[in-house]
Amino acid sequence: MQYRLDKYGNELSVLGYGCMRFTNTAGHIDMEKAEKEIMRAYELGVNYYDTAYIYTGSEVAVGEIFERNNIRDKINIATKLPHYMIKNPADMDRLFEEQLKRLRTDHIDYYLMHMLTDIASWNRIRDMGITDWIEEKKASGRIRQIGFSYHGNSDMFMKILDDYDWEFAQIQYNYIDEHSQAGRTGLEHAEEKKIPIIIMEPLRGGKLVNGLPKEANEMIRNHPSGRSAAEWALGWLYDQSGVKVVLSGMNSVEMIEENCRIASEYTPGSFTAEDHKAISEIVRLYHAHMRVGCTGCRYCMPCPHNVDIPGTFAAYNRQAVDGKLGGLKEYFMCTAMRKDYTGPANCIECGLCEKHCPQGIKIREELKNARRSLETPVYKIGRKFVPFFAKF
């Protein structure tokens, strides 16, 4: 495992464990499996573990596993304050104390304001007194370093970054999102200010592994380097000095071991001019097929009218990449093969989802496009038989 330094010279593993996607069984985290995975990552040198208040069951699982294995003081916990749930100053303490209890700890190593989207979202809690609250928690040692996670454009990212003495920040960044979201512009601005950057969505919700078009997969398969799709994406990130930690939502021991291998082999400057040329070609092929820039982050959910927005868009994009049958199969499973239909026909165009979409997608318009493309006569016939099969 390689390590890079935070603002104060502390070593952080370049691979961080994203704790949002633990395996669930019957609606509950499979604790035995999660513990094996976390402990394998720990054995291989991962020392940065990222969770959040709203990741169902995650903080509790993380706290229990670290306590049972007596490794709390050997790793770093990063979690996030859901500022959008704060209505008054008292909520700050209430939520924070609940997080400490869940995590079975007396301090948070890296604490983030969760999902700031623009300067207005920061100003709202700043006006509520959040900066005084942060300073009090830091003075007491209960928060070691303060940062924020961000979804929005580069201009707003830089405004937030310049508005407070942040010690780190977390952004969505990968070779597809190089010039969207905070993007390379935001990353380089943070590097100039010596603010470490943590990367989320390095594989774009898995789409840079399982959602590439056939032409891109063929190119990767035939490339003389022998790199996997994940290795191309992660190596591209480790090649950049401004990237300090790359979060991966790992949920198998095999994935952990592979990602740790990759994290041990790539340093800034590892990629050659030919490697960057290959990435540019993958990007070109990807954009040629993609219909909707949805990463599956699910910030648009839950929909008050039970539309599976990310599921619909995943099927819509898959139809473009894998053909009609692949898209239809995925769409049928995510909308029709459920107790209640969750397709775009439920949408009343309230627009609530668009207010929370980090990608700025015109969700209402794209849902209509997806429905026209996916709800074929074959789909409609198949949907009629769902109630019959549901009896058995």
Summary of the structure (lengths in Angstrom):
residues: 392
radius of gyration: 21.3
end to end distance: 50.7
largest distance: 63.8
contacts: 1281
relative contact order: 0.10
helix: 50%
strand: 14%
